[in-house]
Amino acid sequence: MRQLSLAVVVLCSCASVASAQQTSPDAYPKLEIFGGYSANGVFNKETEATLQNENLASLFSDFAGGPKGFETSIAWNFNRYLGMKADFSMYFANESEQSTFNVCQPGSCTTTTQESSVDRRAFYFMAGPEIKARNSTRVTPFAHTLFGVARSTAEFSTASAIFTRMDSHTRTGFAYALGGGLDFRISKRFSMRAMADYTQTFLGSPDPNDSGRQNHVRFSLGILFSKP
């Protein structure tokens, strides 16, 4: 009888511990950190730049970076469904091509075709609310609205015996993103995240008729770390 009583006490104690260790249905991660690859596509420009510009790099500084880069974010959740997210992303491109320049000096003009290169980079700093539809499955949909700034830089260079030129230019303006995606839970702490958003940038232009507005679609894929 004493052994039976002891066994009952042990079983009750184990059950109590197990119950305490079970995840509450209302539990949610307080902190979520994401990092991964990101692709940024420009599908429409409001106006096109012309070559009538002394700084050749300024012709490319409104492209808001290149097609490839990375994105990282950190989100603090207030409850199971609502959080605040800070997002940083960078995109870059290095392009070379044959360009034609009309070089004029006092009394004469010469046309030369030579290689030129453009190095473009863009940095996005945005933040805003994130809504998540947490459920009992391994897939969690989410949506976000982000606001902030975009900073785009371009460096232009070309060199030959006839014509040598190096320019750089930077633009900074308002940016926002609307989108969302899916988190696929791998383990208690890690998930695979796939997301897409529509992004607009307003980087300005020396032309008063050009707002510098661009429309982008961004796709990102990476790992999400969750901390209780």
N, C-alpha and C positions, 0 to 999 in steps of 0.2 A: 504493500500500500504506500509505504514511504517512497519507493522508487517511482511508482505511478504518479504520485503527487509532484515529485521532482520533475518528472518528464513533462507534466502539464504546465508547470511553471516555466520550464525552458522553452516549450513551444509557444506559450503566450508571450514570453519575452521576445522571441525571434519574430513573431508576427507583429509585435509592436514596433520593433526596429525596422522591419521591412516596410510597414505602413508609413513610418516617418520618412523613409528614404524614397518613397514613390513620388514622382513628379506630380505636382498639383495641376489639375486641369486649367487653372488660371495662370500658371507660370508662363513667363516669357523672358527672353534675353533682354537685359538692360542695355547692353552695348553690342553693336554689330559693326565689324570692320570688313571692308571689301577691297580687293585689288585684282586687276586683271588687264587683259588686252582690250583695246578699243579701236574701232574704225570710224572715221569721220568723213562723211560724203557731203559735198556741196552740190545741190541739185538746182539752185536758181540764184542768180545775182540780180539785184535790182537794176544796176547799170554796169556798163563795161568801161574799163579804163582805156585811155588812149595813150599814145606814145608822146604826147605833147606835155612832157613833164621833165624837169631838170634832174630830179632824183629818180633814177630808174628803179631803185628798190621799192619806192612808194607804189609802183604799179602792182606789186605782188604782196604788199603787207596787209591788204584787206582780204586775203584768202583764208584767214583764220587757221593757219597751219597746214598740215598735210593730211593724207588719208589714213595714216597709221599712228598709233600711240598707245597710251595706257590711261587707265582711270582708277582712282582710289577714292574711298569715301568712308566716313565714320558716322554712325547714327546712334542717337540716344533715344530709347523708347520710354514714353510716359506711361503707356499701358500696352495691352496686347495688340492694339490696332493702330496706334498713332505714335509717331516719333519725329524727331528733328534731325535732318541729315545735312552734313557739310561735305561737298564734293569737289575734288580737284582732278583735272585731266590735262594731258599734254599731247599735242600732235605735231608731227614734223615731216619734212620732205626736203630732199636735196635733188635738184633737177639740173641737167645740162642739155644744151641744144645749140644748134647752129643759128646764129642771129645775124641779121643784116643791119649795119649802121651807116648812116650818111654823115661823114665827118667833114665839116666845113672849116676852112681856115681863110684868112683874108686873101681874097682873089681866086680861090679854088675850092672845090668840093670833091671828096673821094668817097666811093661806096666800098665798104669792106664786109665780107661775110666771115665770121669767126665764132669760135665756141664761147658761150657764156654760161654761167651757172647761177642758180638762185637757191639759197638755203632759207627755208621757211620754218617757223616755229610758232605755236600758239599755246597759251596757257589759259585754262578756264578755272575760275574760282566761283563756286555757286553754293547756295544753301537754301533749304526749304523743308516743308513738311513731307513726310512719307507715310502712306497708309498701307497696312498689310492685312490680308484676309487670312489670318492664322486658322488652321483647322486640324483635324486629326490625321491627315495624310502627310506624306513626305513632301508635298508640293505646296508652296506658299506664294500666291500671287501678291504683287505689290504695285503701287503707283506713287509717283512723286511729282512735285512742282518745285523747280529750283530757279533762283534768281541770283544774279551776281555780275561779274565782269569778265571780259575776255581781253587778253593782251596778245597781240599778234606782231611778230617781227619778221623782217626779211633782209637778207644780205645779198646784194647783186655784185657780180664781178665778171670782167672780161679783160683779156690782155693780149696784145699783139704789137708788132713793130709800128703799126699804123694807128691803133686806138687802144687805150687802156683806161678802164673805169672801174671804180669800186664805190658802192653806195650801200647805206643801211637805213632802215626806216622802221619805226614802231608806231602802232596804233593801239589805243585802249578804249573800250566802250562797253555799253550795257549788253548783257546776255541773259537768256532764260532758256529753260528746258522743260518740256512736258513729256512724260513717258512712264515706263514701268517695266515689269518683267516677272520672272519666276525664279524662286529659290528651290532647288532640289536638295533635300536634306540627305547628307551622306552619313553623318554621325551626330552625336549630341551637340558638338561644337562647330562642325564644319558643314557647309552646303556649297553646291555649285550654283552660281548665279548667271542667268542670261537676261539681258535687258536691252531695250531700245528706247530712244526718245527723239523728239523733234526739237531742234535747237535753233534759235535765231540770235544773230549777233549784229550789233550796230556799231561799226568801227569808224564811221565818219569818213569824210573825203574832202580834199581841197576844193572840189567842185560843189558849189552851193546847191546844185540840183541832185546831188548824189548823197543819200543818207548813209551809204556804206552798209546797208542791210543785206544779210545773207541768210539763206535757209539751209539748214543742215539736218541730216539724219545720222544719228550715232548708234552703233551697235557695240556692246561690251560683253565679255565672257570672262569669268574668273571665279575666285574662291571667296566665300563669305565666312568669317569667323564670328561666332556668337559667344558672348560672355554673360552668364546669369547675373 
